[in-house]
Amino acid sequence: MSTPAPRKRSRALGCVQWFVVVLFLLPAALGIPAVIGYNWVDHQLHQPANPGNSKVRFVVPQGATFHEVADTLHRTGLIDSVTVFDLYARYKHLDRNVQAGAYELSRNLNMIQILTALQTAIPDEIFVTIPEGYTIKKTAELLDKGGVIKGSDYTALAVQGKFNYDFLKDLPPGASLEGFLFPDTYLVPRAGTAKDLITLQLDNFKRLWDDTRQGQAAKRQLNPLQVVTIASLIEREARFQEDRPLVASVIYNRLAAGWPLQIDATVLYAKGVWQSTVTTDDRKINSPYNTYLHTGLPPGPIANPGVKAIDAALQPADTGYFFYLSDPQGHNHYAKTNEEFARLLKQYGLQ
């Protein structure tokens, strides 16, 4: 009696069996990384990145986006994952912009605690921006609007305060710090004083007044006060960078020729106001700062110049210009002779 041959397994049945296996194993396969991922995210949210008892200072720049804030926290070691921090903040609607300034946070805070703290955190230090060309008076007015430092305190210290810096040694007795209060953006303690800000400004000028610039001044036989005085004239008379070295050349050419500088900005400084035009009567103001009545440099700076104006004072253009005027857009136009200048005045309707 013969044994029947075994039947071949249906190909279709094999495919179904494999499908069933995959159907049951795939969720498990996917579940393992999902669980791992969930645990990782949960760890990121609930565990401090670098636990410790110390505090970490970090700065939120002005105009920073929330993602940039997250990146700053990552770089300071307060969070491990910018992505998790960013996405969780969006999910919880906690991604509003954080107030600019400097903060201190404990290393023992986790992501959720950091996010919560940032919603109500008040920075320990805030930004104070002093524009280029501002005088002590204008800076004081700006500070009064900011409400952190009293303008009157700032003025009193800037006019009468004593500070020990080498670049101030040529100041005459009773002179203010006008010209040396370097314009910039500073982080000032929320409970800061006028002395805090002025010290920051003078320290900044000290860094600027390096060996290179000191050497350039020495070649021109100028002391820091004279350089800053010239720079302050440039700052107030040149709105655009291309004009700064040219205005500087006019100043040096007039000084060398013994001509009065005839700079309107010095008249406005003597008058104590900022206005767009200078009248004939203004130019008769009896003041040592009036460069229509007095030759040479004024007694001191008429503003606090920025680094570009200081560099223009140290490296003026080489020209034969003795005159300039500003058009309605603030661009300067230059002349070598009275005749050329008269044509410019007529061309721009100033005569």
Secondary structure, DSSP 8 states (H G I E B T S, - for coil): ----------HHHHHHHHHHHHHHHHHHHHHHHHHHHHHHHHHHHHS-SS--S-EEEEEE-TT--HHHHHHHHHHTTS-S-HHHHHHHHHHTT--S---SEEEEEETT--HHHHHHHHHH---SEEEEE--TT--HHHHHHHHHHHTSS-HHHHHHHHHH-----GGGTT--TT---TTTS--SEEEEETT--HHHHHHHHHHHHHHHS-HHHHHHHHHTT--HHHHHHHHHHHHHH--SGGGHHHHHHHHHHHHHHT-----HHHHHHHHT---S---TTGGG---TT-TTTS-S--SS-SS---HHHHHHHHS-------EEEE-TTS-EEEESSHHHHHHHHHHTT--
